[in-house]
Amino acid sequence: MQLRRHISAIALLCSLSACADTLPFLNEIASEDAPDAAPSSSFEQAEGENGSEVISALLDRRSFLEQDSSYGDVAAAAINASSRSSEAELTSAKLRAEAKSKNWLPTIGPTVSLTSLGDLVAGILIEQVLFDNGRRKAEREFAAADVEVAAVNLSIDMNNRVETAIALYVSALKGDEKAALGGRALDQMKEFERIVRGRVEGGVSDRADLRVVRSKIDGMSSARATAHEAAATSRAELKALTGQEFETSPSKLSLSSPPDSTSYLTVLKASAEANRSIAQTKVERAGILPQVAAAANATNEGSGAGLTLDLATPLGLGTPALLKAIESARETAQRQISEAEEDARRNYSRQTQRLASYRRQEAEAATLARTSRETYRLFQAQFDAGQRSVLDVVSIYEEWVQREQAHVDSKYEVVLIQLELARDLGILADGDTF
């Protein structure tokens, strides 16, 4: 009879909230039969969960890079070679959210007490919270928002990684082009040196002219070596990051402008953090207020059940001020979203202005380079006709080379700014590839 009373008390409380779901050993057989289907993306949520707007926005993102281009290959290699510590953080957050999703079910645990006669009384205590001012619901909301924050962090980390990899690839291409340009200029300068040396030996020119030409040769040689080293450094760093080597002559260098309709990742993160902060305020507020729970205790000496009133934080004269401070945290969270949106707008305006500026510089540098090339050809013809000195030709040729170098710099800077914009918007890779 005593055993039946124990079982009856436990079964009565379990029936309030399907207690069997909290006991793994009761569902062990069923879980073994369930299919173990792994999600194709870290952002995907389990079936039956309420959809998250933040995670849905991350999943819907599509890369503005062409998948069959060199940029797409570099992006894919950077993602595949990532150790993804932020992905592990997202997995941990999902597991915490899964654990919190069951917090409305009763809890069960052993109890051991010592009687006045020195006897140990062992038993099982089952407790079911009936009213807690929304604390457990807020805990579930906090865990869900924590998953959103971890998901945005993963997207930020992966987009930063892809941007770093492609920027290294672009820097290597820039170094190769500047080195090739410097090599051609150096060959032409050596031809000028040969002409000047012959004129000096013939007594037509002064030896100072030869020194000027050789000084320009030394400068061009140093610039070419620097460009070679910059390209080699970027390529070595890219290989260390991705473990691969990529083609040095891509079929297409330019990129399209990133769309401005996509929200910034920083704004998504601020929104998720605000939701988490608001949920935390709900938990703190509920912790100050009392909660009612039903409890059943079964021991080797008997069993019993009843209601308990619990107050985690004792009430005092400062309790009203504490409640106001908790409520003010909500306004702080909302203002943080507004600040993130303002910073995103400022950043977008700054980057678009820089992009327009470098596009203008690229066009102007190309025009100036063409003008210098035509002037050089005119001076070269006048030199052949004896109307120009060799130093005049050397000076205009050096100007042409400098403008070509400026055109290369501005051309690649346009690509780098576009990559930065795409990184901040989170569109350097498809959202479902993480």
C-alpha angles and dihedrals in degrees: 000000000000091000090050091054090052092051093045092054093049095044092050093058095040091055090061093069109008094265092188089076090067094054109081095195090061092056099036095106093047093049091052090058094048116101115252100223114173117211117249091226133037088229096059115107128217119264114271095031121122110257118253117223091209095052091043089054090052093048093049094056116112127196116250089209117100107249095217094048130094089255090055091051092051091048093050092048092049092052095045092050094050119114087209103209087171088059089057089051089052091051090051091049090051091052091050090050090050090051092049092049087071097048092106090067121090120270125229130199144149123268127203123184137170118229126216089257091058096254122138116232115200125189149138123266120202119187130185120188111225101179127010105156091257096303098135093043089053090049089056090049090050092051091048091050089048088058090052092051091049091048092052090047089053091051091048092049094048094047090048089051093049091047090051092050095048091044089055090049091050091046090054091051090048091051091049093051094047091047091050090049090048091049092055091046091049092053091052092047091053088054089053089050090054091052094047092046090054091049091049092050089049092051094243097111135036122252089239088070089059091050091053092052093047091050090055090048091053091051093050091046091053092048092051092050090049091052091049091051093047091052092047092048093050092046093049091049091048091052090050089051099045104017090230141095122226137205115281095212110051118195091231129028105175124083131209118247114268113249116257095213094082118092120239119259090232090060091050090050092049090050092051092046090049091053089050092049092049091050089050091054089053090052092049093047093049089048090063094051125071124262131206122218137175116227135187124192124193118188137165087262099049145300140256144174136205150134125282131199113209129188111186095188118038114235119246144160090281095055096095091052090047090053090051091050090052092050091049089060088071092060090048090054092051092049090052089059090051091050091050091051091049092049090048092052091048092048092048092049092048094048094046090050091050089048092052091046094052092045088055090047090049092053093044093047090051090051093047091048091053090048091050091048092053091046090050092052089050091050090046091055091047090049091052088051091050094248097112134047120238091245090058089055092045092052095050091045091052089050090053091052092049092052091049089053090050089052091053092049094051093043093057093040088062090058093047093052091050089052091051091051092049091048093054090048091048096234102123090100138018113272094234095056095077 
